[in-house]
Amino acid sequence: MAVDGSSEMQEQTSLAYSLSQIETGWRWSVYDEDGVVVAGGADPSRDVAQAAVERTLSAAPQTIGLARIG
C-alpha cells in the first residue's frame, strides 16, 4: 500500500547478465534495461558464479524496485 492508501503496482524490470572467464575464475555482472551494472562479482568456479547471478536475479524485484521508489 502506498502512503495515500492506494495500492502501488510493482514495476516490471528487465535484467540481463554476463559471465566471463578470468584468470582466477569467473566474473559476473547483472545489468538493468539501460545497460547499467546493478550487481557484480567474481567467483572461483562457473557454478558458483551462476548461482550468484541467479540469487541476484531472484532478489532483483525487491531490491531494484525499492531503489527506484521515491
Helices and strands as residue ranges (DSSP letters): E 16-22, E 25-31, E 37-43, H 46-68
